[in-house]
Amino acid sequence: MSNRRVMVVKSGGPEAFQEWRDCFAALDPGLELLDWDAALRRRDEVDYALVWDPEPGGLATMPRLRAIFGSGAGVDGILLDTRLPRGVPIVRMAIPEATQRMGEFCCWAALSLLKDARRMAIAQAAGEWDYFEAPYRADMRTVGIMGLGAMGARCAAMLSAIGFPVIGWARTAKDVPGVESFAGAEALPAFLARTDILVCLLPATPETRHIIRAETLAMLPPGAGYVGIGRGMQHRLDDILAALDSGRLSGAVLDVFEPEPLPAGHPLWQHPKAIVTPHVASLPSRAERAGFVARTIAGFERGETLPNLFDPARGY
């Protein structure tokens, strides 16, 4: 195989493409990057794809395509293409840098709920000295994490180090050090009843659609907090709003939405109990992501197995 290979990049727009090109130039000079339009003009030459939301049908017209890399933690945007090329593996951007960033964000979100950071931000914006005493310490509020993969396990370890008791729930039994784990639908009510701050870190599957809704929120202790950092399809925003308004939830940190971005004028933008962030919980820098892709391509071309493969049977 010639050392010259071609990769199409569609992630972040024109300015991002230039940054991607600079990153890969330093990592793998033999890898030529093309933007989407250029790749469609040279589709017979494309070996790899690094994409977030490819235009439907485009990748299937690239006969030499050997692997598709998701540019973010999820591959939801890629799977919207119902004409993906058969047999071409999809590699998820599940890298240590993303796991660490998710742990940092999760700790920030849990502490923000613990200390009522939204109330303080509103007071600062209004120029008001709104003195109050936070009623809880970390060791008085149990964090329940839904989803105990690599990111969930890292979040659990970092939250525990701060002082939060941590429990976890997953579809199947998981063994995470220091975490009391619950598994399966039958264990969900018991898990939620013990959870003061709920963190949703589940993958996007048909089974997790709207798993956070009025019925599940009602199983939490009154005044619980919610951190939504998995996928936007997993929570019903109307139900979260109703729970915030009724006091069932004392606060929420929301990083993922359906659709994205959260529409202008949505009540959550100004809600006094909600912190809205723009889907940034675990996104590594482009340099970090480019490093993973370059290392993975090098290993793949040496005959190594591709890591982090998307499994259609599991849905992630």
Secondary structure as UniProt FT lines:
FT   STRAND          5..10
FT   HELIX           13..27
FT   TURN            29..30
FT   STRAND          31..35
FT   HELIX           36..41
FT   HELIX           43..45
FT   STRAND          48..51
FT   TURN            56..57
FT   HELIX           59..61
FT   TURN            63..64
FT   STRAND          67..70
FT   HELIX           76..79
FT   TURN            82..83
FT   TURN            86..87
FT   STRAND          90..91
FT   HELIX           96..115
FT   HELIX           117..126
FT   HELIX           138..140
FT   STRAND          143..146
FT   HELIX           150..162
FT   STRAND          166..170
FT   TURN            177..178
FT   STRAND          180..183
FT   HELIX           185..187
FT   HELIX           188..193
FT   STRAND          197..200
FT   HELIX           206..208
FT   TURN            209..210
FT   HELIX           214..217
FT   TURN            218..219
FT   TURN            222..223
FT   STRAND          224..228
FT   HELIX           232..234
FT   HELIX           237..246
FT   STRAND          249..254
FT   TURN            264..265
FT   HELIX           267..269
FT   TURN            272..273
FT   STRAND          274..276
FT   HELIX           286..301
FT   TURN            302..303
FT   TURN            312..315
//
